[in-house]
Amino acid sequence: MVKLLSRRQTLHGAAALASLAALPAFAKSAPLSLRRGVNTWPWFALTREYPAPRTDYAWPPFEPDRPVPTRRDLARLRQSGLDFIRIPVDPGPFLAAQHHDRILLLEQLFAAVREALNADLSVVVNIQANSATHYYTPTRMMADMSAPLYSEYKDLAIAIAARLAHFDLARVALEPVNEPPQACNSAAWSKEQIDLLSGLRAAAPGLTLVATGSCGSMIAGLVDLDPVPLSALEPLLFTFHFYEPYLFTHQGAPWMTEPIYRALNSVPWPASAGSLQNTLAAVRAQMAKDVQTSTAAKHAAYLETEKALKIYFDAEPARPFIDRYLAKAQAWGKRHGIAPARILLGEFGALRSGGGYVAAAPADQARYIRDVRESAESFGFPWALWDLFSGMGMMDDITHAFDPAIIRALGLTLPRN
């Protein structure tokens, strides 16, 4: 079968593999137990950053009209059958804030944690650097330990860990980095993660920490991660993200920089649910609406899109495609004696048409989410959907009504709206 194209180019290196007998710490540890969850972006995201050369934010720093879960929403998430939420937190406003304002922001974060716990939801707090900002970027924070903002970033993570340690340790965890930008087999990332997690462990001895591979937390990064040096930092979970194939999940995404995604739409899931001819016709129709891009640029983008779509339809991706990918994470866990329940699928999802997006049909999105969820559960991996809101969400941004098709795809119970 033809290999599908990915948005990210990965580098595959040979990671040192340790025997199961050499890893008693992993076998005996008891980190936070998770099963089914959802990400709650943009609860602590969508900021009001001032343009360069300023490096600060308006106050309050988060957009006031962004969708945020209410107490009732959290209760309904629990009623649906979810048992945890992952809270992505943009560190920029916290790092830019003066002492008093930073304290206020931290109190808001921990109040959100308390609200979730009161709704009987466990919580993974994820510090998620924003690549769309101009100053507090992932590169400036974590390209390596010499990055200009690394020390500040680490200090913030330590402060959050120290406070989380005062909650019920059986129900909270801290994931200090989201999608590291380094290459999959990066030695720099391995050293940095050990340094970061060591600081967190000193501040919060019993708190579950979440480790990840580099190259955007993709499965390739997890497979290249040697967990042996991390065994002294238990309790730990390990995480990866899954959005393959990107031609389906990110079609029409406005934040994608590659030209093939800009007019991409009507890509079906599985591929057998549609045809190359129909999808190419939809792409041409979308390109015809674009009056800003030159004819030459659109022609070049179309040729690239056509080539990628031919590969997609020739490969005929469906549920077995997902199983083969996730089996790599399972094999990594077996090699290192790490139980599947400790390997968190921290993000998965697909952009759907509507709300200004021209992307996947809602039925295709639901089929994809069902297939990924069922595959993850077949391997014993806990999972968290991306996202609660937005064009990938399970809840309407304005009415906060649940999407019945997504609820069914996740194997959940539809709560009362």
C-alpha positions as CSV (number, residue, x, y, z in Angstrom):
1,M,0.0,0.0,0.0
2,V,1.3,3.5,-0.8
3,K,2.5,5.5,2.2
4,L,0.3,8.4,3.0
5,L,1.7,11.9,3.2
6,S,1.9,13.7,6.6
7,R,2.0,17.4,7.5
8,R,5.2,16.8,9.4
9,Q,8.4,15.4,8.2
10,T,9.8,12.9,10.7
11,L,13.4,11.8,11.3
12,H,13.7,8.2,12.3
13,G,16.7,7.3,14.5
14,A,17.7,4.1,16.4
15,A,16.7,4.4,20.0
16,A,18.3,2.2,22.6
17,L,15.9,-0.5,23.7
18,A,16.0,-1.8,27.3
19,S,14.7,-5.1,28.4
20,L,11.6,-5.5,30.5
21,A,13.7,-6.9,33.3
22,A,15.7,-3.7,33.4
23,L,12.6,-1.6,34.1
24,P,11.1,-2.6,37.4
25,A,10.2,1.0,38.2
26,F,7.8,1.3,35.3
27,A,6.1,-2.0,36.2
28,K,5.6,-1.0,39.8
29,S,4.5,2.6,39.5
30,A,1.0,3.8,40.0
31,P,0.3,7.1,38.2
32,L,-3.0,8.8,37.7
33,S,-5.6,6.4,36.1
34,L,-7.3,7.8,33.0
35,R,-9.8,6.4,30.5
36,R,-11.8,8.9,28.4
37,G,-11.3,12.6,28.2
38,V,-11.5,15.8,26.2
39,N,-9.3,18.9,25.8
40,T,-10.8,22.1,27.0
41,W,-9.0,24.6,24.7
42,P,-9.4,27.6,24.7
43,W,-10.2,27.9,28.4
44,F,-6.7,29.3,29.0
45,A,-5.8,30.2,25.4
46,L,-6.8,32.8,22.7
47,T,-4.9,35.7,24.1
48,R,-4.9,39.4,23.6
49,E,-1.2,39.8,22.9
50,Y,0.1,43.3,21.9
51,P,1.9,43.4,18.6
52,A,5.7,43.6,18.4
53,P,7.8,45.2,19.6
54,R,5.8,44.9,22.8
55,T,6.0,41.5,24.6
56,D,3.0,41.9,27.0
57,Y,-0.7,41.3,26.9
58,A,-3.8,43.3,27.5
59,W,-5.6,42.6,30.8
60,P,-7.3,40.3,31.2
61,P,-5.0,38.5,28.7
62,F,-7.5,36.0,27.4
63,E,-10.3,36.9,25.0
64,P,-13.4,37.5,27.0
65,D,-15.8,36.0,24.4
66,R,-13.9,32.8,23.9
67,P,-16.0,29.6,24.7
68,V,-15.3,28.4,28.2
69,P,-16.9,25.4,30.0
70,T,-19.3,26.3,32.8
71,R,-19.9,24.2,35.9
72,R,-22.9,22.8,34.3
73,D,-20.9,21.9,31.2
74,L,-18.3,20.1,33.4
75,A,-21.1,18.2,35.1
76,R,-22.6,17.1,31.7
77,L,-19.2,16.0,30.5
78,R,-19.0,13.7,33.5
79,Q,-22.6,12.5,32.8
80,S,-21.6,11.6,29.3
81,G,-19.1,9.1,30.5
82,L,-15.9,11.1,30.3
83,D,-13.7,10.8,33.4
84,F,-11.0,13.5,32.8
85,I,-10.2,16.7,31.0
86,R,-6.9,18.0,29.6
87,I,-6.6,21.7,30.1
88,P,-4.2,23.4,27.6
89,V,-2.6,26.5,29.2
90,D,-0.8,29.2,27.1
91,P,2.2,30.1,29.3
92,G,2.7,33.5,27.5
93,P,0.4,35.6,29.7
94,F,1.7,34.0,32.9
95,L,5.3,34.7,31.9
96,A,4.6,38.3,30.8
97,A,2.5,39.2,33.9
98,Q,3.9,41.1,36.8
99,H,4.0,39.2,40.2
100,H,0.5,40.2,41.4
101,D,-1.1,39.6,38.0
102,R,0.6,36.2,37.7
103,I,-0.8,35.2,41.0
104,L,-4.3,36.1,39.8
105,L,-3.8,34.0,36.7
106,L,-2.6,31.0,38.6
107,E,-5.5,31.3,41.0
108,Q,-7.9,31.3,37.9
109,L,-6.1,28.1,36.7
110,F,-6.4,26.3,40.0
111,A,-10.0,27.4,40.4
112,A,-10.7,25.7,37.1
113,V,-8.9,22.5,38.4
114,R,-11.1,22.6,41.5
115,E,-14.3,23.0,39.4
116,A,-13.4,20.0,37.3
117,L,-12.6,17.9,40.4
118,N,-15.9,19.0,42.0
119,A,-17.6,17.6,38.8
120,D,-15.8,14.3,39.5
121,L,-13.5,14.8,36.5
122,S,-9.7,14.2,36.9
123,V,-7.5,16.8,35.3
124,V,-4.3,16.9,33.2
125,V,-2.9,20.4,33.1
126,N,-0.9,20.9,29.9
127,I,1.4,23.8,29.4
128,Q,0.9,24.5,25.7
129,A,3.2,27.1,24.2
130,N,1.6,29.0,21.4
131,S,3.4,29.0,18.0
132,A,1.2,31.7,16.7
133,T,2.6,34.3,19.1
134,H,5.5,36.5,18.2
135,Y,7.5,36.4,21.5
136,Y,6.5,33.6,23.9
137,T,7.0,30.9,21.2
138,P,7.9,27.2,21.6
139,T,11.3,27.9,20.1
140,R,12.1,30.7,22.5
141,M,11.0,28.5,25.4
142,M,12.2,25.1,24.6
143,A,14.3,24.7,21.5
144,D,17.0,23.5,24.0
145,M,18.1,24.4,27.5
146,S,19.9,27.4,26.3
147,A,16.7,28.9,24.8
148,P,16.2,32.5,26.1
149,L,13.0,31.7,27.9
150,Y,13.7,28.2,29.1
151,S,14.5,29.1,32.7
152,E,11.4,31.2,33.0
153,Y,9.3,28.4,31.4
154,K,10.7,25.8,33.8
155,D,10.1,28.1,36.8
156,L,6.5,28.5,35.8
157,A,6.1,24.7,35.4
158,I,7.6,24.1,38.8
159,A,5.2,26.7,40.4
160,I,2.2,24.9,38.8
161,A,3.5,21.5,39.9
162,A,4.0,22.7,43.5
163,R,0.4,23.9,43.7
164,L,-1.1,20.9,42.0
165,A,0.6,18.7,44.6
166,H,-1.8,20.1,47.1
167,F,-4.8,18.6,45.2
168,D,-5.8,14.9,45.3
169,L,-2.8,13.3,43.7
170,A,-4.9,10.4,42.5
171,R,-6.8,12.8,40.3
172,V,-4.4,15.4,38.9
173,A,-1.4,15.4,36.6
174,L,0.9,17.9,34.9
175,E,2.1,17.7,31.3
176,P,4.7,20.4,31.1
177,V,5.3,20.4,27.3
178,N,3.0,20.2,24.3
179,E,4.4,18.8,21.0
180,P,8.1,19.4,21.4
181,P,9.5,20.9,18.1
182,Q,12.8,18.9,18.1
183,A,13.5,16.0,15.7
184,C,12.2,12.6,16.7
185,N,15.5,11.2,17.9
186,S,16.8,14.5,19.4
187,A,19.4,14.1,22.1
188,A,18.7,17.7,23.1
189,W,15.1,17.0,23.8
190,S,16.0,13.9,25.9
191,K,18.3,16.0,28.1
192,E,15.8,18.8,28.3
193,Q,12.9,16.6,29.3
194,I,15.0,15.0,32.1
195,D,16.0,18.4,33.3
196,L,12.4,19.7,33.3
197,L,10.8,16.7,34.9
198,S,13.5,16.5,37.5
199,G,12.7,20.1,38.6
200,L,9.0,19.2,38.7
201,R,9.6,16.1,40.7
202,A,11.6,17.9,43.3
203,A,8.7,20.4,43.7
204,A,6.0,17.7,43.7
205,P,7.2,14.3,44.8
206,G,3.9,12.4,44.3
207,L,2.4,14.3,41.4
208,T,1.9,12.3,38.1
209,L,4.0,13.9,35.4
210,V,3.4,13.3,31.6
211,A,6.4,12.7,29.4
212,T,6.4,12.7,25.6
213,G,8.6,12.1,22.6
214,S,9.8,15.0,20.4
215,C,8.8,15.9,16.8
216,G,5.4,17.2,17.8
217,S,4.5,14.3,20.1
218,M,3.8,12.1,17.1
219,I,4.0,8.3,17.4
220,A,7.4,8.5,15.7
221,G,8.7,10.6,18.5
222,L,7.4,8.3,21.1
223,V,8.9,5.3,19.4
224,D,12.3,7.0,19.5
225,L,12.0,8.0,23.2
226,D,14.2,6.0,25.6
227,P,12.2,6.0,28.8
228,V,14.9,4.3,30.9
229,P,16.5,7.6,32.1
230,L,13.1,8.8,33.2
231,S,12.4,5.8,35.5
232,A,13.7,7.6,38.5
233,L,11.0,10.3,38.0
234,E,7.9,8.2,38.6
235,P,5.0,8.4,38.7
236,L,4.8,9.0,35.0
237,L,2.4,8.7,32.1
238,F,3.6,8.9,28.5
239,T,1.7,10.6,25.7
240,F,1.4,10.9,21.9
241,H,-0.9,12.7,19.5
242,F,-2.6,11.3,16.4
243,Y,-3.9,13.2,13.5
244,E,-3.0,11.0,10.6
245,P,-3.7,11.3,7.7
246,Y,-3.4,15.0,7.8
247,L,-5.0,15.3,4.3
248,F,-8.2,14.3,6.0
249,T,-8.0,15.7,9.5
250,H,-6.6,19.1,8.6
251,Q,-8.3,19.8,5.2
252,G,-9.2,23.4,5.0
253,A,-7.4,24.4,8.2
254,P,-6.6,28.1,7.9
255,W,-3.6,27.8,10.2
256,M,-1.8,25.3,7.9
257,T,1.0,26.9,5.9
258,E,1.4,24.3,3.2
259,P,-0.6,25.3,0.0
260,I,-2.3,22.0,-0.4
261,Y,-4.4,22.5,2.7
262,R,-5.9,25.9,1.8
263,A,-8.5,24.8,-0.6
264,L,-8.6,21.2,0.4
265,N,-12.1,20.0,1.2
266,S,-14.5,17.1,0.7
267,V,-11.8,14.5,1.5
268,P,-13.8,11.5,2.7
269,W,-13.3,9.1,5.6
270,P,-12.7,6.3,4.9
271,A,-11.4,7.0,1.4
272,S,-13.9,4.5,-0.1
273,A,-16.7,6.8,1.0
274,G,-15.9,9.2,-1.8
275,S,-13.8,9.5,-5.0
276,L,-10.8,11.4,-6.3
277,Q,-12.9,13.0,-9.0
278,N,-15.4,14.4,-6.6
279,T,-12.8,15.7,-4.2
280,L,-10.8,17.4,-6.9
281,A,-13.9,19.0,-8.2
282,A,-14.6,20.4,-4.8
283,V,-11.0,21.7,-4.6
284,R,-11.3,23.5,-7.9
285,A,-14.6,25.1,-6.8
286,Q,-13.0,26.3,-3.6
287,M,-10.0,27.7,-5.5
288,A,-12.2,29.5,-7.9
289,K,-13.6,31.5,-5.0
290,D,-10.1,32.7,-4.1
291,V,-9.6,36.2,-5.6
292,Q,-6.4,37.0,-3.6
293,T,-4.1,34.2,-4.8
294,S,-2.5,34.6,-8.2
295,T,-3.5,32.2,-11.0
296,A,0.0,30.8,-11.2
297,A,0.1,30.1,-7.4
298,K,-3.3,28.4,-7.5
299,H,-2.2,26.3,-10.4
300,A,0.9,25.2,-8.6
301,A,-1.1,24.5,-5.4
302,Y,-3.7,22.5,-7.4
303,L,-1.0,20.3,-9.0
304,E,0.5,19.6,-5.6
305,T,-3.0,18.9,-4.1
306,E,-3.9,16.6,-7.0
307,K,-0.7,14.6,-6.5
308,A,-1.3,14.2,-2.7
309,L,-4.9,13.2,-3.2
310,K,-4.0,10.5,-5.7
311,I,-1.7,9.0,-3.1
312,Y,-4.5,9.3,-0.5
313,F,-7.1,7.5,-2.6
314,D,-4.7,4.9,-3.9
315,A,-3.8,4.0,-0.3
316,E,-7.5,3.6,0.7
317,P,-7.1,4.6,4.3
318,A,-9.6,3.2,6.8
319,R,-9.7,1.7,10.2
320,P,-6.7,-0.7,9.5
321,F,-4.6,2.3,8.7
322,I,-5.2,3.7,12.2
323,D,-4.6,0.3,13.8
324,R,-1.2,0.0,12.1
325,Y,-0.1,3.4,13.5
326,L,-1.3,2.8,17.0
327,A,0.3,-0.6,17.0
328,K,3.7,1.1,16.9
329,A,2.9,2.8,20.3
330,Q,1.8,-0.5,21.7
331,A,5.0,-2.2,20.5
332,W,7.0,0.6,22.1
333,G,5.3,0.1,25.4
334,K,5.9,-3.7,25.3
335,R,9.6,-3.2,24.6
336,H,9.9,-1.0,27.7
337,G,7.5,-2.8,30.0
338,I,5.0,0.2,30.0
339,A,1.4,-0.8,30.4
340,P,-1.0,0.5,27.7
341,A,-3.0,2.3,30.4
342,R,0.0,4.5,31.0
343,I,0.2,5.6,27.3
344,L,-2.2,8.5,26.7
345,L,-3.5,9.4,23.3
346,G,-3.6,13.0,24.4
347,E,-5.0,14.5,21.2
348,F,-6.9,13.3,18.2
349,G,-9.7,14.7,16.0
350,A,-10.6,16.2,12.7
351,L,-11.7,19.6,11.4
352,R,-15.3,19.6,10.1
353,S,-17.2,21.8,7.7
354,G,-19.1,24.7,9.2
355,G,-18.4,27.7,11.3
356,G,-16.4,29.3,8.5
357,Y,-14.4,26.1,7.7
358,V,-14.6,24.2,4.5
359,A,-13.3,20.8,5.5
360,A,-14.6,17.3,6.2
361,A,-18.3,16.5,6.1
362,P,-19.7,16.0,9.7
363,A,-20.4,12.3,8.9
364,D,-16.9,11.7,7.8
365,Q,-15.5,13.5,10.9
366,A,-17.7,11.3,13.1
367,R,-16.5,8.1,11.4
368,Y,-12.9,9.1,11.8
369,I,-13.3,9.9,15.5
370,R,-15.1,6.6,16.0
371,D,-12.4,4.6,14.3
372,V,-9.5,6.3,16.2
373,R,-11.4,6.0,19.6
374,E,-12.2,2.3,19.0
375,S,-8.6,1.6,17.9
376,A,-7.2,3.3,21.0
377,E,-9.5,1.4,23.2
378,S,-8.6,-1.9,21.5
379,F,-5.0,-1.3,22.5
380,G,-5.9,-0.2,26.0
381,F,-4.8,3.4,25.6
382,P,-6.7,6.2,27.4
383,W,-7.7,9.1,25.1
384,A,-8.6,12.7,25.0
385,L,-10.5,14.2,22.1
386,W,-9.3,17.5,20.5
387,D,-11.5,19.5,21.3
388,L,-14.4,20.5,23.4
389,F,-15.1,23.6,21.3
390,S,-13.9,25.0,17.9
391,G,-14.2,23.4,14.5
392,M,-13.0,20.1,15.9
393,G,-15.2,20.2,19.0
394,M,-18.0,18.1,20.6
395,M,-19.8,21.1,21.9
396,D,-21.2,24.2,20.1
397,D,-19.2,27.4,20.9
398,I,-22.3,29.5,21.6
399,T,-25.1,27.3,22.8
400,H,-22.8,24.7,24.5
401,A,-25.1,22.0,23.0
402,F,-23.4,18.6,22.5
403,D,-23.0,17.2,19.0
404,P,-24.9,13.9,19.1
405,A,-22.9,12.4,16.2
406,I,-19.6,13.1,18.0
407,I,-21.0,11.8,21.3
408,R,-22.0,8.5,19.6
409,A,-18.6,8.3,17.9
410,L,-16.9,8.5,21.3
411,G,-19.1,5.8,22.7
412,L,-20.6,8.2,25.2
413,T,-24.1,9.0,26.5
414,L,-25.8,12.1,25.3
415,P,-26.5,14.3,28.4
416,R,-29.4,16.7,28.5
417,N,-28.5,20.0,26.7
